[in-house]
Amino acid sequence: MAEKPYHGLDAAFMILHAKVIPGAKKTLVKQEGEIWKVYLPQPALEGKANKALVDVLAEFFGVRKNQIEIIKGLKSRVKTINIDTI
């Protein structure tokens, strides 16, 4: 199995809580305690930030986009996200 950038991806899935900051100057993913902060340049309009969030997290965690699902907070900056790792 290829090495992944986050050691917690050995399980079948991972739930993470993220605070999304749309309209940022650059894209950045960082963990602060149990909360992940994701800075996105896309605006929070018409789902653009949510789509960008899935794209960024897929690349960051080394999974396909269809393995990431926003399960809570589609219209909020604070989101609960499920990442399938199988």
C-alpha positions as CSV (number, residue, x, y, z in Angstrom):
1,M,0.0,0.0,0.0
2,A,1.3,3.4,-0.9
3,E,2.3,5.7,2.0
4,K,-0.3,8.4,2.6
5,P,0.4,11.9,4.1
6,Y,-1.8,11.3,7.2
7,H,-1.2,8.3,9.4
8,G,-4.9,8.0,10.4
9,L,-5.8,6.7,6.9
10,D,-5.1,3.0,7.8
11,A,-8.7,2.6,8.9
12,A,-11.6,1.9,6.5
13,F,-12.8,5.5,6.9
14,M,-12.0,8.7,8.7
15,I,-14.3,11.4,10.0
16,L,-12.9,14.9,10.3
17,H,-14.2,18.2,11.4
18,A,-13.1,21.1,9.3
19,K,-13.5,24.9,9.3
20,V,-13.5,26.2,5.8
21,I,-12.2,29.7,5.1
22,P,-13.4,30.7,1.6
23,G,-12.0,33.7,-0.2
24,A,-8.5,33.1,1.1
25,K,-5.4,34.3,-0.8
26,K,-4.0,30.8,-1.1
27,T,-5.0,27.2,-0.6
28,L,-3.8,25.7,2.7
29,V,-4.8,22.7,4.8
30,K,-3.7,22.6,8.4
31,Q,-4.7,20.8,11.6
32,E,-5.3,22.7,14.8
33,G,-6.0,20.2,17.5
34,E,-9.0,18.1,16.4
35,I,-10.2,20.7,13.9
36,W,-8.8,21.0,10.3
37,K,-8.7,24.4,8.8
38,V,-8.9,24.6,5.1
39,Y,-8.2,27.9,3.3
40,L,-9.7,28.2,-0.2
41,P,-9.5,31.0,-2.7
42,Q,-13.0,30.1,-4.1
43,P,-16.0,32.0,-2.8
44,A,-18.8,30.4,-0.8
45,L,-21.2,30.8,-3.7
46,E,-23.2,28.2,-5.5
47,G,-21.2,25.3,-4.0
48,K,-17.9,26.5,-5.4
49,A,-16.1,26.3,-2.0
50,N,-17.6,22.8,-1.3
51,K,-16.4,21.5,-4.6
52,A,-12.9,23.0,-4.1
53,L,-12.9,21.5,-0.5
54,V,-13.4,18.0,-1.9
55,D,-10.7,18.6,-4.6
56,V,-8.2,19.9,-2.1
57,L,-8.8,17.2,0.5
58,A,-8.6,14.4,-2.1
59,E,-5.2,15.7,-3.2
60,F,-4.0,16.3,0.4
61,F,-5.0,12.8,1.7
62,G,-4.2,11.0,-1.5
63,V,-7.7,9.6,-2.2
64,R,-10.2,9.9,-5.1
65,K,-12.7,12.7,-5.0
66,N,-15.6,10.2,-4.9
67,Q,-14.2,8.9,-1.6
68,I,-14.9,12.2,0.2
69,E,-18.4,13.2,1.4
70,I,-19.5,16.3,3.3
71,I,-22.0,14.7,5.7
72,K,-22.8,17.8,7.7
73,G,-22.5,21.6,7.1
74,L,-23.1,22.0,3.4
75,K,-24.2,25.6,4.0
76,S,-21.9,26.2,6.9
77,R,-18.2,27.0,7.3
78,V,-17.9,24.2,9.9
79,K,-18.2,20.8,8.2
80,T,-18.1,17.2,9.1
81,I,-16.5,15.1,6.4
82,N,-16.3,11.4,5.8
83,I,-13.2,10.0,3.9
84,D,-13.4,6.4,2.7
85,T,-10.0,4.9,2.5
86,I,-10.7,1.6,0.9
